[in-house]
Amino acid sequence: MSEQRIRAKELDAADVLAALRAEFVLDEGGAGSGGEAVYLDGNSLGALPAAVPGRVEDVVRRQWGELRIRSWTEEGWWTAPERIGDRIAPLVGAAAGQIVVGDSTSVNVFKAVVGAVRLARSADTAAGPARDEIVVDATTFPTDGYIAESAARMTGCTLRPVPPSGIPDALGERTAAVLLNHVDYRTGRLHDLPALTAAVHAAGAYVVWDLCHSAGALPVGLDEHGVDLAVGCTYKYLNGGPGAPAYLYVRAELQDRFDSPLPGWNSHAEPFGMRPEYAPAPGALRGRVGTPDILSMLALEAALDVWDGGVTIEEVRAKSLALTDFFLECVEAYVPGGRVECLTPRAHGKRGSQIALRCPDAGDVMQRLIGRGVVGDFRHPDVLRFGFTPLYVGFADTERAARVLAEVLTETGA
Ligand SMILES: Cc1ncc(COP(=O)(O)O)c(C=O)c1O
């Protein structure tokens, strides 16, 4: 048995989060015990928490089937967006009353970016030039870039794609809004949220962070670092399920001035007043639009119960770093030298919860890995992604993934 295999057993035995694995539906037996799959794709779709099917069944059969319309009030359907927002809040370092759940990440990017431009303009003084630039992370997940481009056209702004490291130098008195990804979806690089937020504020602009790849995997500190607006999905490290609704954070002090470009009736101060004129609700509710997607929203609410047993995001982060360190160590020990190149930074302060390895035949390699029960994913054109969700991935999983990867890479040559 290899040195790494022995260490994996020791690390699993000492893992304070190990018991949480039982709260998820994963292949029987666990990693290392045979042919069961090692699931390293929770950075794309989180695994199913075991409590969710029963809760969804209750929502469908009893709440919808029996109570019908009464559930909007009696089962709290109407207030679910802000109630579930308050459940996500501690995981991203936000006090209650600043997050609403609903719509997709893409739609929330739109609300946040246009809202940020409007905030910047409402704060404009007559002295300087009008703020007419939106800066976007040039390495962004595509949807953010597409929406920022459309938001720029609609608001009469110029869009400036800039690599995150160059953002401080690109900011100026014309910058209205900056849209950044906290963790790069392709490389797993963690960007410096405190420093970049401070740089945006020093330029008098407003920042929007996309937390899709960090929420539920590492501490974010939205309030602590004075972030203006943030969005994120809930189907990755929050395990809300396929197409689970996203969320929007608007910092408390900005809520009165937040002017949503999608002012639906759910964000009206008096939604059942059915008035022809729009009057925004106070607080985070302004981020709502139309009727919430109750079935997937309540599945998400059940999925968040996993966090209720006292697990802290700091413990999750510590295990995430230990898992990714161990994976890199195993890859180095097992994989023939030069066969892959690691795109994810080694420094803990610059790493999210995934490892991205570049190899020219990545598409074929990932297919073979999946065929042998190691499920990661492939990102065009040559990236193998392995996501580590500390709530249910263990060290034996990690060792096995690296071992199977080495077998595949050795067989396929280069
Ligand atoms: C950083 C980031 N933003 C946005 C999205 C997707 O947005 P939506 O939830 O609207 O599909 C993803 C999906 O993986 C993502 O990684």
PDBQT file of the ligand as one rigid body, heavy atoms in Angstrom, charges set to zero:
ROOT
HETATM    1  C1  LIG A 501     -19.146  31.990 -11.961  1.00  0.00    +0.000 C 
HETATM    2  C2  LIG A 501     -20.465  31.577 -12.530  1.00  0.00    +0.000 A 
HETATM    3  N1  LIG A 501     -21.413  32.500 -12.772  1.00  0.00    +0.000 NA
HETATM    4  C3  LIG A 501     -22.617  32.139 -13.291  1.00  0.00    +0.000 A 
HETATM    5  C4  LIG A 501     -22.896  30.827 -13.581  1.00  0.00    +0.000 A 
HETATM    6  C5  LIG A 501     -24.188  30.357 -14.193  1.00  0.00    +0.000 C 
HETATM    7  O1  LIG A 501     -25.252  31.179 -14.029  1.00  0.00    +0.000 OA
HETATM    8  P1  LIG A 501     -26.747  30.584 -14.078  1.00  0.00    +0.000 P 
HETATM    9  O2  LIG A 501     -27.017  30.076 -12.690  1.00  0.00    +0.000 OA
HETATM   10  O3  LIG A 501     -27.558  31.747 -14.470  1.00  0.00    +0.000 OA
HETATM   11  O4  LIG A 501     -26.764  29.495 -15.075  1.00  0.00    +0.000 OA
HETATM   12  C6  LIG A 501     -21.945  29.849 -13.324  1.00  0.00    +0.000 A 
HETATM   13  C7  LIG A 501     -22.261  28.420 -13.631  1.00  0.00    +0.000 C 
HETATM   14  O5  LIG A 501     -21.510  27.530 -13.484  1.00  0.00    +0.000 OA
HETATM   15  C8  LIG A 501     -20.702  30.228 -12.812  1.00  0.00    +0.000 A 
HETATM   16  O6  LIG A 501     -19.755  29.307 -12.582  1.00  0.00    +0.000 OA
ENDROOT
TORSDOF 0
